[in-house]
Amino acid sequence: MAFFKQDKPFIVPTTDGKIIEEHTGLASTGETKLSIAHMIAPAGWSEPFQKPAFDEYTLVSSGRKLFEVDGEKVEVGAGESILIKAGSRVRYSNPFTAPCEYWSVCMPAFTIDSVNREAE
């Protein structure tokens, strides 16, 4: 087939209020080269630091998201994007008062084993 239309993304179960809809990737399609996910991080949300073994491109469509990358804080807002290179120590958060909606592309595809989250 010359195309694949994704109309049922895999909804990643979470316990922190974040919505993750994987459109392409290991969990949704078995793809290992890249993953594409639509996410909504609620106000006040954060994750532990991590050192992913993949490049992650993030495009923010609404709201703002804070990235702490190798000791530097970078705020990314609607219409902006950022690339976090594999091996960088990074922490993602939304310390703001509004939700943040964004798209994330990981190359190679995201896996729980390759994200290398630190214990909180």
C-alpha positions, 0 to 999 in steps of 0.5 A: 500500500502506498499510504497509511492513514492513522485514525486510531493513535495509541493512547499511552496510559499515564498517571500524571494527567498528561495526554499522549497519543502516539500516531507512529512508533513502536506502541502504535505501528511497530515503527522503530525508525521514528515516533510521532506523538501528539501530547497535552501537558497540564498546567503544573506538570513535570517529569524527572530528568532523563538522558534519552538515546534518541533525538527529540523534536518538539513543536508547540502548538499552544501554551508553553513548555519549559526545557532544562537542557544540560543546565540551561532553561529554555522556554518554547511557546506556540509556533516554536520548536526545539531539538533535544539531541540524544544524550542530553540531560533534559527535564520537561515541564509545564510550570505555567497556568495553561495546558501545553499542546505539542507534537513530538518526533523521536528518532529513533522511535521512543522506547521506555528503555531508551529514555533513561529517566532518573529516579526522582 
